[in-house]
Amino acid sequence: MVFYFTSNVVPSVYTIYMGKDKYENEDLIKYGWPEDIWFHVDKLSSAHVYLRLHKGQTVDDVPKEVLIDCAHLVKANSIQGCKMNNVNVVYTPWANLKKTTDMDVGQIGFHRQKDVKMLTVEKKVNEILNRLEKTKAERFPDLAAEKEARDREERNEKKAQIQEMKRKEKEEMKKKKEMEELRSYSSLMKAENMSSNQDGNDSDDFM
């Protein structure tokens, strides 16, 4: 089971989701999207919360209010963290998550520590949690199928981009060839005119 939430704190609405348990988290790690940002309470056990970015966005484009929503959600779903103040929450792009065969279920590492960011939740804010709770939905998604559909769409977009690029290159080559032919024709016409004028002058001299 996966829990979905909607962050509507800014005009551009975001989707947040998390697995019910560590086994669901394993699937989320495996079938995450490049557009996902992962959140977890630092150095404490907690839920794995994911934020899905809008197309073309990076982690630096996410409004601070949305990051705060995710941080409060992950803190609230930490057995120890939910009782504490000044809780640090780490977050990083899904692509930076590192999973090896020797890791326990739900355990994760990072490829690049420098790509891991942190923010602090000073204390629980019921207003934020209540707002998110009202949007909560429980689903049983086929994460593998969703990931494949997303990847297929990206492949098709890249294919279309390549085709468009080739079309433009072909069009540019055609224009270049036409310009070269035009310059060659113009040069030829000038040469013919010079020859014609010279013939006319010879004729006048003879007369």
C-alpha positions, 0 to 999 in steps of 0.5 A: 500500500502507498499513501498519497498526499497533495501539497497545495500550499502553493499554486502549483500543486505537488504530489507526495507519497510514502510506503506503508512499511519498509517492504513498500519502501523497497519498491519505491526505492527500486521503481522511483522516478528521476523526478522524485525527491526522497526525504528521511529523518536524519539518523532516526528510523522514519518513513521514506517520503517522496516528492514528485517534481513537475517536469523539467524541475530540479530539487533547487526549484522546489518552493520552500513551503513544499519542502516544509510539508514533506519534512513535517510528514516524514517527522510525523511518521518517525517513532522517535522523531515525532516526539522530538523538537529540532529534528533534522530531515535529509533529502536528495534526488531519487537518482542519488539513492544507493542500494546494495545487496548487503543492505537490510530491507529499507536501508539506503545509502547515497552515491554523492554525499554532496547532493544530500540536503538538510532542513530542520523541523523545529516543532510539530505544526498541526496545521500543516499535518491536518492540511496534508491528512485531508488529502490522504489517499490509499492506493495499491499501484503497480509501481513497476508498470508506472515506471515503465510507462514513464520511461517509455514516454521519455524514450518516445519524447527523446526519439521525437526530439532526435527526429525533429533535430534531424529534420531541422539539419536536413532543412538547413542543409537544403537551404545551404545547398540552394544558397550555394547554387544561387551564388554559383548561378549569379556568378555565372550570369555576371561572367556571361554579361561581361562576355556579352559586353566585350563582344559588343565593344569589339563589334563597334570597333569593327564598324 
